[in-house]
Amino acid sequence: MRMFKGDDRPVDPPAELILERNALSGALLSVTAILTEGRDPPTILHAMCDALVSATPRLRLAWAYLGDPDVERVRPAYTAGSARAYADYLRRGESAELRLGPIRRSLLTDQPNVMHIQYEGRTGSWRDRALQDHLRERVCIPFGDIGGASASRGVLVVYADEPDYFERIGLEPFFAFARLGEMALTQARLHERLQEMATVDHLTGLLNRGALQEILDREHARAQRSGRPYCMLLFDLDRFKLVNDSYGHGVGDEVLTAVARRAEEVLRDGDWVGRWGGEEFLCLLPETDPHEGYLVAERLRRGIGGQPLQVGKRQLDITVSVGLSGFPRDGESLTELLTCADAALYEAKRTGRNRLVSSNGRTQGIFFIGGQIEEALRDGRLRPVYQPIIDLVTGEVVADEALARIVTPEGGLLEAHEFIEAASQLQLIHRIDYQIITQTIRYCTNLMDQGRGRLHFVNVSTDLLRHPELVEQLVEQARRCCEQSHGAEKPLIIEITERELLGDAAQARRILTPFLDFGLRLAIDDFGSGYSSFQYLADLPVAFLKLEGDLVRRAPREPRVRAIIHGIQDTAHTLGLTTLAESVEDAATVAVMKEIGVNWAQGFHFARPALEEPAPEAITA
């Protein structure tokens, strides 16, 4: 600001004025440094007020307000200065300055104003009190987004002990302080948004998995200290893939959001719910025993599935399956409790869906079985048994299938159905697959060394395919084995079920690429058990179809089933595929399979799986 004499020529401002402005600039820099540290708005506003009154004795009071401009009174929230008693008076009293005066008007209109208190014509206790505290002039400068939320508006109010102080100094330094306040609000909004993005699922608005995991950790630690129970619910939308396939993923997203709202409505105050992944949600019920947790879970199941969801113009019947576990009944660790809830959810799905299953401590067996699996892997007692596969025309053994077994310390055998569910829940399937395939490759090599090579079917899970380092090792082992085949077709057949791949042929091709690129042939297991079977035949390089066992068993007595298998056989013949009937248990089934034209078969009628290879002579078909 330049000063003028009577001849209108600019002159330099007095030294006192320069010092005053420099002091305010230094105060501004100190607050800017605090702002760059990412402090919250209250901290910044406190620092602004402190810095202003510390910069010069002329400023006797600075206060700030942050919040709703439509409140009846704008009261000081952050104060500093030798006249703080006046701010306390404003907080306590019914001052017209705050209720009807220019401060509130400035906040509402986003217009700054300066008041000469000493010359203010209106009388009132607030003016008398201000003069008593040596306050002669006041400036108020609003800041923030006038069209934004209430928490994004504020006002800075500064009092001087000289009646013309702000005219002499100019308002620019105080505008700069107000802009710092505005920047603090903007920074806070960005921080809140980033925090929200880190903790909230963007689709449903619920907590995301990471945020929910932190709450689980905190609640579990609290429950361990206090000894109080809590429950955990995992619920999953039934047949959600059909919604996506029938109506599109946009409708699927709307369904997830609608289910989230229903869950929030049904759960109690103090309960937590979040999106655990995909169409799976997790609820935490603090200080809740299993009996009460069961009642809440059943209310949740009925609340979601009891009436159709309104999704756009559609009404969709959506049901959920729920698994419940409770602390301390079902485990002492979070891992145990999550596994128990997951196992209970799996049981609810397996036994018909739209059900609630409580673990009731039953899934503790999973950890016992998991220990057996770990010991078997460590001690070399996880072994393949081989079930011969028979050519139905010649009766010769043309192949075998490797099946996983655990050899007990007493020499007995645990069949796969006794441990495979626990292995799946504990994410051990990939280790089992790797061991069985490795041993089968060695067995294959030994047979070829003896001049008795044949095909070997090995089961591959998607869990194994998610571990590329293991797949790479297996491909290398198979490459060394196949060097002895001298250009003949490779003897290892990769077998995978359509249920494993959930109907996504493109995903199937992608995850099977390492094996297919090496030239291993593909067999689809349990063909006929899912609605997407024929999509695989169109999109994947399938060489073998293994007919689902239940269809095979029903064929001798049910003409409709025979017709279905006949249709599959005709399609396979046209495509040049080899068909294989599983679970053949009697001569009547053999006769039906031969009549239909099925190529190969396996089952107890021919031989049970065994650790040792079957005798080399033909097995009567």
C-alpha positions as CSV (number, residue, x, y, z in Angstrom):
1,M,0.0,0.0,0.0
2,R,1.5,3.3,-1.0
3,M,1.0,6.6,0.9
4,F,0.4,10.0,-0.8
5,K,1.1,13.6,0.2
6,G,-0.7,16.6,-0.9
7,D,1.2,16.7,-4.2
8,D,-0.1,13.2,-5.0
9,R,3.4,11.8,-5.4
10,P,3.9,8.3,-3.9
11,V,6.1,8.0,-0.9
12,D,7.5,5.1,1.0
13,P,5.3,3.9,3.9
14,P,6.7,4.6,7.4
15,A,9.1,2.1,8.9
16,E,6.6,1.1,11.6
17,L,4.1,0.1,9.0
18,I,6.8,-2.0,7.1
19,L,7.7,-3.8,10.4
20,E,4.0,-4.5,11.1
21,R,3.4,-6.0,7.6
22,N,6.7,-8.0,7.9
23,A,5.5,-9.4,11.2
24,L,2.2,-10.5,9.7
25,S,4.0,-12.1,6.7
26,G,6.2,-14.0,9.1
27,A,3.2,-15.2,11.0
28,L,1.6,-16.3,7.7
29,L,4.7,-18.3,6.8
30,S,4.7,-20.1,10.1
31,V,1.1,-21.2,9.6
32,T,1.8,-22.2,6.0
33,A,4.5,-24.5,7.4
34,I,2.0,-26.2,9.7
35,L,-0.5,-26.5,6.8
36,T,2.2,-28.4,4.8
37,E,2.5,-30.9,7.6
38,G,-1.1,-32.1,6.8
39,R,-2.6,-31.0,10.1
40,D,-6.4,-31.0,10.5
41,P,-8.5,-27.8,10.2
42,P,-8.9,-27.2,14.0
43,T,-5.2,-27.3,14.4
44,I,-4.7,-24.9,11.5
45,L,-7.3,-22.4,12.8
46,H,-5.8,-22.5,16.3
47,A,-2.4,-21.8,14.7
48,M,-3.8,-18.9,12.7
49,C,-5.3,-17.2,15.7
50,D,-2.1,-17.7,17.8
51,A,0.1,-16.5,15.0
52,L,-1.9,-13.3,14.3
53,V,-2.0,-12.1,17.9
54,S,1.7,-13.1,18.4
55,A,2.8,-11.1,15.4
56,T,1.8,-7.6,16.7
57,P,0.5,-6.2,20.0
58,R,-2.0,-4.1,17.9
59,L,-4.1,-7.3,17.4
60,R,-5.7,-8.0,20.8
61,L,-8.0,-10.9,19.7
62,A,-8.4,-13.4,16.9
63,W,-11.1,-16.0,16.8
64,A,-12.5,-18.4,14.2
65,Y,-15.6,-20.3,13.6
66,L,-16.0,-23.5,11.5
67,G,-19.4,-25.0,10.7
68,D,-22.9,-24.3,9.6
69,P,-23.6,-20.7,8.5
70,D,-27.3,-21.1,9.2
71,V,-26.9,-21.6,12.9
72,E,-28.8,-19.0,15.1
73,R,-25.5,-17.7,16.6
74,V,-22.0,-17.8,15.3
75,R,-19.9,-18.5,18.4
76,P,-16.1,-18.3,18.6
77,A,-14.6,-21.8,18.5
78,Y,-10.8,-21.0,18.4
79,T,-9.6,-17.9,20.2
80,A,-6.2,-16.3,21.0
81,G,-5.1,-12.9,22.3
82,S,-5.0,-10.7,25.4
83,A,-8.7,-9.9,25.0
84,R,-9.9,-13.5,25.1
85,A,-12.3,-12.5,27.9
86,Y,-14.3,-10.8,25.2
87,A,-14.6,-14.0,23.2
88,D,-15.7,-15.8,26.3
89,Y,-18.4,-13.1,26.8
90,L,-19.5,-13.7,23.2
91,R,-19.8,-17.4,23.8
92,R,-21.9,-17.1,26.9
93,G,-24.1,-14.2,26.0
94,E,-26.9,-13.3,23.6
95,S,-24.9,-10.8,21.7
96,A,-26.6,-9.2,18.7
97,E,-23.2,-9.0,17.0
98,L,-23.3,-12.8,16.7
99,R,-27.0,-13.4,16.2
100,L,-28.0,-10.7,13.8
101,G,-24.9,-8.7,13.0
102,P,-22.4,-8.4,10.3
103,I,-20.3,-11.5,11.3
104,R,-23.1,-13.9,10.6
105,R,-24.1,-11.9,7.5
106,S,-20.5,-12.1,6.2
107,L,-20.5,-15.9,6.7
108,L,-23.9,-16.2,4.9
109,T,-23.0,-13.9,2.0
110,D,-19.3,-14.7,1.6
111,Q,-18.5,-11.0,1.9
112,P,-15.8,-9.6,4.2
113,N,-16.5,-6.5,6.3
114,V,-14.7,-4.1,8.6
115,M,-16.4,-2.4,11.6
116,H,-15.2,0.6,13.5
117,I,-16.4,-0.4,17.0
118,Q,-15.4,2.9,18.5
119,Y,-17.6,4.8,16.1
120,E,-20.4,2.3,15.8
121,G,-23.6,4.2,16.3
122,R,-25.6,1.4,17.7
123,T,-25.4,0.8,21.4
124,G,-25.5,-2.4,23.3
125,S,-23.7,-4.3,25.9
126,W,-21.4,-6.0,23.3
127,R,-20.0,-2.7,22.1
128,D,-19.5,-1.4,25.7
129,R,-17.7,-4.7,26.6
130,A,-15.5,-4.5,23.4
131,L,-14.4,-1.0,24.2
132,Q,-13.7,-2.0,27.8
133,D,-11.3,-4.6,26.4
134,H,-9.6,-2.0,24.2
135,L,-11.1,-3.3,21.0
136,R,-11.5,-0.5,18.5
137,E,-11.8,-2.1,15.1
138,R,-12.8,-5.6,13.8
139,V,-12.5,-7.4,10.5
140,C,-14.3,-10.6,9.6
141,I,-13.3,-12.6,6.5
142,P,-15.3,-15.7,5.5
143,F,-13.6,-18.7,3.8
144,G,-14.6,-22.0,2.3
145,D,-17.1,-23.3,-0.2
146,I,-20.3,-21.2,0.1
147,G,-22.2,-23.9,-1.7
148,G,-20.6,-26.8,0.1
149,A,-21.4,-28.8,3.2
150,S,-21.7,-27.0,6.5
151,A,-18.4,-28.2,7.7
152,S,-16.7,-26.6,4.7
153,R,-17.5,-23.0,5.8
154,G,-15.7,-20.8,8.3
155,V,-15.0,-17.2,9.3
156,L,-11.9,-15.5,10.7
157,V,-12.5,-12.5,13.0
158,V,-9.7,-10.2,14.1
159,Y,-9.8,-7.2,16.5
160,A,-7.3,-4.3,16.7
161,D,-6.8,-1.7,19.4
162,E,-6.6,1.1,16.8
163,P,-9.7,2.5,15.0
164,D,-8.0,2.6,11.6
165,Y,-5.6,-0.3,11.9
166,F,-6.9,-2.4,9.0
167,E,-7.1,0.6,6.6
168,R,-3.4,1.4,7.4
169,I,-2.2,-2.1,7.1
170,G,-4.5,-3.2,4.3
171,L,-6.6,-6.4,4.2
172,E,-4.3,-8.5,2.0
173,P,-2.5,-10.2,4.9
174,F,-5.8,-11.2,6.5
175,F,-7.2,-12.4,3.2
176,A,-4.1,-14.6,3.0
177,F,-4.8,-16.0,6.4
178,A,-8.3,-16.8,5.4
179,R,-7.1,-18.5,2.3
180,L,-5.0,-20.7,4.5
181,G,-8.1,-21.7,6.4
182,E,-9.8,-22.5,3.1
183,M,-6.8,-24.6,2.0
184,A,-7.0,-26.4,5.3
185,L,-10.6,-27.3,4.7
186,T,-9.8,-28.4,1.1
187,Q,-6.9,-30.5,2.4
188,A,-9.2,-32.0,5.1
189,R,-11.8,-32.9,2.5
190,L,-9.2,-34.6,0.3
191,H,-7.9,-36.5,3.3
192,E,-11.4,-37.6,4.3
193,R,-12.0,-38.7,0.7
194,L,-8.7,-40.7,0.5
195,Q,-9.5,-42.2,3.9
196,E,-13.0,-43.1,2.7
197,M,-11.5,-44.7,-0.5
198,A,-9.2,-46.7,1.7
199,T,-11.9,-48.0,4.0
200,V,-15.2,-47.9,2.2
201,D,-16.3,-50.2,-0.6
202,H,-17.0,-47.8,-3.5
203,L,-20.0,-49.8,-4.8
204,T,-22.0,-50.6,-1.7
205,G,-20.8,-47.8,0.6
206,L,-20.1,-50.5,3.3
207,L,-16.7,-51.0,5.0
208,N,-14.3,-52.8,2.7
209,R,-12.3,-55.9,3.6
210,G,-9.2,-54.0,4.9
211,A,-11.3,-51.7,7.2
212,L,-13.4,-54.6,8.4
213,Q,-10.2,-56.6,9.2
214,E,-9.0,-53.8,11.5
215,I,-12.3,-53.8,13.3
216,L,-12.1,-57.6,13.6
217,D,-8.6,-57.4,15.1
218,R,-9.7,-54.7,17.6
219,E,-12.9,-56.5,18.6
220,H,-11.1,-59.9,19.0
221,A,-8.4,-58.4,21.2
222,R,-11.1,-56.7,23.3
223,A,-13.1,-59.9,23.6
224,Q,-9.9,-61.8,24.7
225,R,-9.2,-59.3,27.4
226,S,-12.8,-59.1,28.7
227,G,-13.8,-62.7,28.1
228,R,-17.0,-61.6,26.5
229,P,-18.4,-63.4,23.5
230,Y,-19.0,-62.1,20.0
231,C,-20.3,-63.6,16.7
232,M,-19.3,-63.5,13.1
233,L,-21.6,-64.0,10.1
234,L,-20.5,-64.6,6.6
235,F,-23.4,-64.4,4.1
236,D,-23.3,-64.9,0.3
237,L,-25.9,-64.1,-2.4
238,D,-27.3,-67.4,-3.8
239,R,-26.9,-67.9,-7.5
240,F,-25.7,-64.4,-8.0
241,K,-23.9,-65.4,-11.2
242,L,-27.2,-66.0,-12.8
243,V,-28.3,-62.4,-12.1
244,N,-25.1,-61.1,-13.8
245,D,-25.6,-63.5,-16.7
246,S,-29.3,-62.8,-17.1
247,Y,-29.5,-59.0,-16.6
248,G,-25.9,-57.8,-16.8
249,H,-23.3,-56.6,-14.3
250,G,-25.0,-53.2,-13.9
251,V,-28.0,-54.9,-12.4
252,G,-25.8,-57.1,-10.4
253,D,-24.1,-54.1,-8.9
254,E,-27.5,-52.6,-8.0
255,V,-28.5,-55.9,-6.3
256,L,-25.3,-55.8,-4.2
257,T,-26.1,-52.2,-3.2
258,A,-29.7,-53.1,-2.3
259,V,-28.6,-56.1,-0.3
260,A,-26.1,-53.8,1.6
261,R,-29.0,-51.4,2.5
262,R,-31.2,-54.3,3.7
263,A,-28.4,-55.6,5.9
264,E,-27.9,-52.2,7.4
265,E,-31.6,-51.9,8.2
266,V,-31.8,-55.3,9.8
267,L,-28.7,-55.3,12.0
268,R,-28.6,-53.7,15.4
269,D,-26.9,-50.5,16.5
270,G,-23.3,-51.4,17.3
271,D,-23.1,-54.3,14.8
272,W,-20.7,-54.0,11.8
273,V,-21.2,-55.1,8.2
274,G,-18.8,-54.9,5.3
275,R,-18.2,-56.3,1.9
276,W,-15.8,-59.2,2.3
277,G,-15.3,-59.8,-1.4
278,G,-17.5,-60.4,-4.6
279,E,-21.0,-61.2,-3.4
280,E,-19.8,-62.2,0.1
281,F,-20.5,-60.0,3.1
282,L,-19.2,-60.2,6.7
283,C,-21.0,-59.1,9.9
284,L,-19.5,-58.6,13.3
285,L,-21.8,-58.8,16.3
286,P,-20.0,-57.5,19.4
287,E,-20.9,-58.9,22.8
288,T,-23.2,-61.4,21.3
289,D,-23.4,-65.1,22.3
290,P,-24.1,-67.8,19.7
291,H,-27.8,-68.1,20.6
292,E,-28.4,-64.4,20.2
293,G,-26.2,-64.4,17.1
294,Y,-28.3,-67.1,15.6
295,L,-31.4,-64.9,16.0
296,V,-29.8,-61.9,14.4
297,A,-28.5,-64.0,11.6
298,E,-31.9,-65.5,10.9
299,R,-33.4,-62.1,11.0
300,L,-30.8,-61.0,8.4
301,R,-31.5,-64.0,6.2
302,R,-35.3,-63.3,6.3
303,G,-34.9,-59.6,6.0
304,I,-33.0,-59.9,2.7
305,G,-34.9,-62.8,1.2
306,G,-38.3,-62.2,2.7
307,Q,-39.5,-59.8,0.0
308,P,-38.3,-59.0,-3.6
309,L,-35.6,-56.4,-4.1
310,Q,-36.7,-53.4,-6.2
311,V,-33.9,-52.9,-8.7
312,G,-34.8,-50.2,-11.2
313,K,-38.1,-51.4,-12.7
314,R,-37.5,-55.0,-11.8
315,Q,-38.4,-56.9,-8.7
316,L,-35.9,-59.7,-8.1
317,D,-36.1,-62.5,-5.6
318,I,-32.7,-62.7,-3.9
319,T,-31.8,-65.1,-1.1
320,V,-28.7,-65.5,0.9
321,S,-26.9,-68.3,2.7
322,V,-25.4,-67.5,6.1
323,G,-22.6,-69.1,8.1
324,L,-22.2,-68.3,11.8
325,S,-19.3,-68.7,14.2
326,G,-18.8,-67.5,17.7
327,F,-16.0,-66.6,20.1
328,P,-14.9,-68.4,22.2
329,R,-17.0,-71.5,21.3
330,D,-15.6,-72.1,17.8
331,G,-12.0,-71.0,18.3
332,E,-9.5,-68.8,20.0
333,S,-8.0,-67.1,17.0
334,L,-9.5,-65.0,14.2
335,T,-8.3,-67.4,11.6
336,E,-10.2,-70.3,13.3
337,L,-13.4,-68.2,13.6
338,L,-13.2,-67.1,10.0
339,T,-12.6,-70.6,8.8
340,C,-15.5,-71.9,10.9
341,A,-17.9,-69.3,9.5
342,D,-16.7,-70.0,6.0
343,A,-17.2,-73.7,6.5
344,A,-20.7,-73.1,7.9
345,L,-21.5,-71.0,4.8
346,Y,-20.2,-73.7,2.6
347,E,-22.5,-76.2,4.3
348,A,-25.5,-73.8,3.9
349,K,-24.8,-73.6,0.2
350,R,-24.2,-77.4,-0.2
351,T,-27.4,-78.3,1.6
352,G,-29.8,-76.2,-0.5
353,R,-29.0,-72.5,-0.1
354,N,-31.2,-69.8,1.5
355,R,-30.2,-71.4,4.8
356,L,-28.4,-70.4,8.0
357,V,-25.9,-72.8,9.4
358,S,-24.1,-72.4,12.8
359,S,-20.8,-74.0,13.1
360,N,-21.8,-75.2,16.6
361,G,-18.1,-76.2,17.2
362,R,-18.4,-78.9,14.5
363,T,-15.8,-77.2,12.2
364,Q,-13.1,-77.7,14.8
365,G,-12.6,-81.0,13.0
366,I,-11.3,-79.0,10.1
367,F,-8.2,-78.0,12.0
368,F,-7.6,-81.6,13.2
369,I,-7.8,-82.8,9.6
370,G,-5.6,-79.9,8.5
371,G,-3.0,-81.1,11.0
372,Q,-3.2,-84.6,9.5
373,I,-2.7,-83.2,6.0
374,E,0.3,-81.1,7.1
375,E,1.9,-84.2,8.8
376,A,1.2,-86.3,5.7
377,L,2.8,-83.7,3.5
378,R,5.8,-83.4,5.8
379,D,6.3,-87.2,6.3
380,G,5.7,-88.2,2.7
381,R,2.4,-90.0,3.5
382,L,0.3,-88.1,0.9
383,R,0.3,-90.7,-1.9
384,P,-1.5,-91.2,-5.2
385,V,-3.5,-94.3,-5.8
386,Y,-4.2,-95.3,-9.4
387,Q,-7.6,-96.5,-10.7
388,P,-7.3,-98.2,-14.1
389,I,-9.2,-96.9,-17.1
390,I,-10.5,-99.6,-19.5
391,D,-11.1,-99.5,-23.2
392,L,-14.7,-100.9,-23.4
393,V,-14.0,-102.4,-26.8
394,T,-10.8,-104.3,-26.1
395,G,-11.0,-104.6,-22.3
396,E,-7.4,-103.4,-22.0
397,V,-6.1,-100.9,-19.5
398,V,-5.3,-97.8,-21.5
399,A,-4.9,-95.3,-18.7
400,D,-5.3,-94.6,-15.1
401,E,-6.4,-91.8,-12.9
402,A,-4.2,-90.6,-9.9
403,L,-6.3,-90.0,-6.8
404,A,-5.0,-88.5,-3.5
405,R,-4.9,-90.6,-0.4
406,I,-3.3,-90.1,3.1
407,V,-1.5,-93.1,4.4
408,T,-2.1,-93.2,8.2
409,P,0.7,-94.0,10.6
410,E,-1.0,-97.3,11.1
411,G,-0.9,-98.1,7.4
412,G,-4.5,-97.4,6.6
413,L,-5.7,-95.1,3.8
414,L,-7.8,-91.9,4.2
415,E,-9.8,-91.3,1.0
416,A,-10.0,-87.8,-0.5
417,H,-13.6,-87.2,0.6
418,E,-12.4,-87.5,4.2
419,F,-10.0,-84.6,4.0
420,I,-10.5,-82.6,0.7
421,E,-13.1,-80.2,2.2
422,A,-10.8,-79.3,5.1
423,A,-7.9,-78.9,2.6
424,S,-10.0,-76.5,0.6
425,Q,-11.0,-74.4,3.6
426,L,-7.4,-74.2,4.8
427,Q,-6.1,-73.5,1.3
428,L,-4.0,-76.6,1.1
429,I,-5.4,-78.0,-2.2
430,H,-2.5,-76.6,-4.3
431,R,0.1,-78.4,-2.2
432,I,-1.9,-81.7,-2.5
433,D,-2.2,-81.3,-6.2
434,Y,1.5,-80.6,-6.6
435,Q,2.6,-83.7,-4.6
436,I,0.2,-86.0,-6.4
437,I,1.2,-84.8,-9.9
438,T,4.9,-84.9,-9.0
439,Q,4.6,-88.6,-7.9
440,T,2.5,-89.5,-10.9
441,I,5.1,-88.0,-13.3
442,R,7.7,-90.2,-11.6
443,Y,5.4,-93.2,-11.9
444,C,4.9,-92.4,-15.6
445,T,8.6,-92.3,-16.1
446,N,9.2,-95.6,-14.4
447,L,6.5,-97.3,-16.6
448,M,8.0,-95.9,-19.8
449,D,11.4,-97.2,-18.7
450,Q,9.9,-100.6,-18.5
451,G,8.3,-100.2,-21.9
452,R,4.8,-100.2,-20.4
453,G,3.8,-96.5,-20.9
454,R,0.2,-95.4,-20.8
455,L,-1.9,-92.3,-20.2
456,H,-2.2,-90.8,-16.7
457,F,-5.1,-88.5,-15.8
458,V,-4.2,-86.0,-13.0
459,N,-6.6,-83.6,-11.3
460,V,-5.7,-79.9,-11.4
461,S,-7.5,-77.4,-9.2
462,T,-7.8,-73.6,-9.8
463,D,-5.9,-73.3,-6.4
464,L,-2.9,-74.9,-8.0
465,L,-3.2,-72.7,-11.1
466,R,-3.0,-69.6,-8.9
467,H,0.5,-70.6,-7.9
468,P,2.5,-70.1,-11.2
469,E,5.8,-71.1,-9.5
470,L,4.4,-74.6,-8.8
471,V,2.9,-74.9,-12.3
472,E,6.3,-74.0,-13.8
473,Q,8.0,-76.7,-11.8
474,L,5.4,-79.3,-12.8
475,V,5.7,-78.4,-16.5
476,E,9.5,-78.8,-16.3
477,Q,9.1,-82.2,-14.6
478,A,6.6,-83.2,-17.3
479,R,9.0,-82.0,-20.0
480,R,11.8,-84.3,-18.7
481,C,9.3,-87.2,-18.5
482,C,8.0,-86.7,-22.0
483,E,11.5,-86.7,-23.5
484,Q,11.2,-90.4,-23.4
485,S,8.0,-90.5,-25.4
486,H,10.0,-89.8,-28.6
487,G,7.5,-87.6,-30.3
488,A,4.4,-89.6,-29.3
489,E,1.5,-87.8,-27.7
490,K,2.3,-86.7,-24.2
491,P,1.2,-89.3,-21.6
492,L,-0.1,-86.8,-19.0
493,I,-3.7,-85.7,-19.2
494,I,-4.8,-82.6,-17.3
495,E,-8.3,-83.2,-15.7
496,I,-10.4,-80.3,-14.4
497,T,-14.1,-80.0,-13.4
498,E,-16.4,-77.4,-14.9
499,R,-17.5,-76.5,-11.4
500,E,-14.0,-75.4,-10.7
501,L,-14.1,-72.9,-13.5
502,L,-17.6,-71.5,-12.8
503,G,-18.6,-71.3,-16.4
504,D,-15.9,-68.9,-17.5
505,A,-14.2,-70.5,-20.5
506,A,-12.0,-67.5,-21.3
507,Q,-10.7,-67.5,-17.7
508,A,-10.2,-71.3,-18.0
509,R,-8.1,-71.0,-21.1
510,R,-6.0,-68.2,-19.5
511,I,-5.2,-70.1,-16.3
512,L,-4.6,-73.4,-18.1
513,T,-2.2,-71.8,-20.6
514,P,1.1,-73.1,-19.2
515,F,-0.1,-76.8,-19.5
516,L,-1.8,-76.3,-22.8
517,D,1.2,-74.5,-24.4
518,F,3.4,-77.4,-23.4
519,G,1.0,-79.7,-25.3
520,L,-0.7,-81.6,-22.5
521,R,-4.2,-82.6,-23.4
522,L,-7.3,-81.6,-21.4
523,A,-10.1,-83.7,-19.9
524,I,-13.3,-82.2,-18.5
525,D,-14.4,-84.1,-15.4
526,D,-18.0,-84.5,-14.3
527,F,-19.2,-83.5,-17.7
528,G,-23.0,-83.0,-17.6
529,S,-23.1,-81.7,-14.1
530,G,-23.3,-78.0,-15.0
531,Y,-25.2,-75.8,-17.4
532,S,-22.1,-74.5,-19.2
533,S,-20.7,-77.9,-20.4
534,F,-21.0,-77.3,-24.1
535,Q,-19.4,-73.9,-23.9
536,Y,-16.2,-75.6,-22.9
537,L,-16.3,-77.8,-25.9
538,A,-16.6,-74.7,-28.1
539,D,-13.9,-72.6,-26.4
540,L,-11.3,-75.1,-25.0
541,P,-9.1,-77.7,-26.7
542,V,-10.8,-80.6,-24.9
543,A,-9.7,-84.1,-25.8
544,F,-11.6,-86.2,-23.3
545,L,-15.0,-86.1,-21.7
546,K,-15.5,-87.9,-18.4
547,L,-19.2,-88.5,-17.9
548,E,-20.6,-87.5,-14.5
549,G,-20.8,-90.5,-12.2
550,D,-24.4,-90.0,-11.1
551,L,-25.6,-89.9,-14.7
552,V,-23.7,-93.1,-15.4
553,R,-25.2,-94.9,-12.4
554,R,-28.8,-94.0,-13.4
555,A,-28.4,-94.9,-17.0
556,P,-29.4,-98.6,-16.8
557,R,-32.8,-97.8,-15.2
558,E,-33.7,-94.4,-16.6
559,P,-34.3,-94.0,-20.4
560,R,-34.2,-90.2,-20.2
561,V,-30.7,-90.4,-18.7
562,R,-29.6,-92.9,-21.4
563,A,-30.9,-90.4,-24.0
564,I,-28.9,-87.6,-22.5
565,I,-25.7,-89.7,-22.5
566,H,-26.4,-90.8,-26.1
567,G,-26.6,-87.1,-27.1
568,I,-23.3,-86.3,-25.4
569,Q,-21.7,-89.4,-27.1
570,D,-22.9,-88.3,-30.5
571,T,-21.5,-84.8,-30.0
572,A,-18.2,-86.1,-28.7
573,H,-18.0,-88.5,-31.7
574,T,-18.6,-85.6,-34.1
575,L,-15.9,-83.5,-32.4
576,G,-13.4,-86.4,-32.3
577,L,-13.4,-86.6,-28.5
578,T,-12.9,-89.7,-26.3
579,T,-15.6,-90.3,-23.8
580,L,-15.1,-92.0,-20.4
581,A,-17.8,-93.2,-18.1
582,E,-17.0,-92.8,-14.4
583,S,-18.4,-94.8,-11.4
584,V,-19.1,-98.0,-13.3
585,E,-20.0,-100.4,-10.6
586,D,-21.8,-103.4,-12.3
587,A,-22.0,-105.3,-15.6
588,A,-25.4,-103.8,-16.5
589,T,-23.8,-100.3,-16.6
590,V,-21.0,-101.7,-18.7
591,A,-23.5,-103.1,-21.2
592,V,-25.4,-99.8,-21.4
593,M,-22.2,-97.8,-21.9
594,K,-21.1,-100.2,-24.7
595,E,-24.4,-99.9,-26.4
596,I,-24.3,-96.1,-26.4
597,G,-20.8,-96.2,-27.8
598,V,-18.9,-94.7,-24.8
599,N,-15.2,-95.4,-25.4
600,W,-13.6,-95.9,-22.0
601,A,-14.7,-96.5,-18.4
602,Q,-13.5,-96.7,-14.8
603,G,-15.1,-97.8,-11.6
604,F,-15.2,-100.5,-8.9
605,H,-16.6,-103.0,-11.4
606,F,-13.1,-103.1,-13.0
607,A,-10.8,-102.3,-10.1
608,R,-10.5,-100.2,-7.0
609,P,-7.8,-97.5,-6.8
610,A,-4.5,-99.0,-5.4
611,L,-1.1,-97.8,-4.4
612,E,0.5,-100.4,-6.7
613,E,-0.3,-100.5,-10.4
614,P,-2.8,-103.1,-11.5
615,A,-1.6,-106.3,-13.1
616,P,-0.5,-105.8,-16.7
617,E,-2.9,-108.3,-18.1
618,A,-6.3,-107.1,-19.5
619,I,-9.2,-106.7,-17.1
620,T,-12.4,-108.2,-18.3
621,A,-14.9,-105.7,-19.3
